[in-house]
Amino acid sequence: MGDATRHTLRGFAEVLVRLGIATEEQAAVGLAEAAGIGMDLDEDFDNPDELTFLVGECGLGFQTPEKVLGYLEDGYEELLVDAAACAGASVVVDDVELVKDADGEEYLHFRRNGRSIWHPAEHLSDSTRYMDWNTAFDAIGDLVPGNDDPRGFYQLDEDSYDAWWLLLTPEQAKGLEEFGLPLPVDLGNWVRDKMPTAEPGTLAWYMEDDRLHASEESRRCLDEWLAPMDAALDRWRTVHLPDDFPFDYSPDSLLVLERLVLDRFDGPASLEVAAGAGDEFYAGAVRYVGETALRMWPCRWTYRHSDDPLMVFTNEPMICPNAPRNFAWDVSPRYALHTLVQDRTPHSLREYLSTVADAVDSYHKALRARTRGR
C-alpha cells in the first residue's frame, strides 16, 4: 500500500487533496488540529472510517449527530444549514421549522432557494432529541446543487450516528471507496430550482411549475391530452351516454357512471382490451373521472413520460393535488376504472379520488399549524 493510500491521518489527508476534495491548506490545518490533540498522524488504523473526523478538522462537510444538544428544531436547522454550505452560494436554506398539525401529524419545513419543501417526520416524543433519519436524509438530498452540478451527498462512516458527510462527484466517491471508506448512503434528489412567476398556491402556479420541470415529451403528451378535452367530452356525452345521465361532474354522476361501466365491462381483461383498442367510451370515462376531480378539489392534470417499462403510473394522464411534494400523490383515472371493474364495489370511484382531498386537507392543516405557531 503506497503512502497516499495508507490508513493514517496523513494518508487520508493526501487522498483528500489528490481527489480535489480538500486544498493543501485545508489538509494542513486539519492535520495540525489532529496533532494538537495528541493524534499520531502516521498511525495505521485497521478501520478507515475512524479517520473521518479529519474532515471536520479540515473545515469540510457536515455531521449527522447521534443526539441533538438543544431543541430538535434547532438541530434540524443546524444540520440543513451546514449541508447547504457544502454547495457554496448555490444553495440557501432558511425558514426551518418543525410543524405539528391539529391531528398530531408532524412535518419538517424549510425553504431551499425560496422553494418551500415539506417532509413528514416522526419522533419518539415531544421532548426527544433524536432526529427522524428518513426525514433528515430526504432533506439532505433536497440540498444537492443539482442542475449541471454532478455532486451528491455521501456518508463516509458505516453508522449514521455522528457520521461525517461530503458533497462529492461520483469520481471522488469512488476514490474514497478505494481508500477503504464504506460510503453506505448517497443522496441526491430531483432539484427544482426554477420558480413559477404565477401567484404561489394558485392553480396557475402549480401548472407552471409542472411545465418548468417536465420533459419536452411529457409537456407534448399533456398538451395533446388537454387540447380536445371539451370536444371529446361533448362527443362522449352525445354518442355514448343515455339522455338522463347527470352530466354535471358531481359525486352522484360518478355513481351513475359506475353502473354504466360495470354493465359494459365484465372484468379488467375486457377493460384493458377496450383501452388498447382506443375505445371511445373508455377514453371518455377516463376524461370525465379526471374532470370531476378537478371540479371537486384543488388539483390539475399532469403527465410524466418515461422510457422505462418498469415505471408505474407513467405515460398516462394523471390527476395531481395542488399541494407540495410529500403531501401530493398523483391519482390515475385509468386505475380508478380498473379497480372499479375488478372489485365491482359501489362508490369506489369517489373513494379512490378522495385521496386528492386528503392530500390538500393535510397540507392546509400544516399551513394552519405554521400560522398558529408564529
Secondary structure by P-SEA (a helix, b strand, c coil): ccccccccaaaaaaaaaaaccccaaaaaaaaaaaaaaccccccccccccccccccccccccccccccccccaaaaaaaaaaaaaacccccccccccccccccccbbbbbbbcccbbbbbbbbcccccccccaaaaaaaaaaaacccccccbbbbbcccccccbbbbbccaaaaaaaaaacccccccccccccccccccccccaaaaaaaaaacccaaaaaaaaaaacaaaaaaaaaaaccccccccccccaaaaaaaaaaaaaccccaaaaaaaaaaccaaaaaaaaaaaaaaaaacccbbbbbbbcccccccccbbbbbcccccccbbbbbaaaaaaaaaaccccaaaaaaaaaaaaaaaaaaaaaaaaaaac
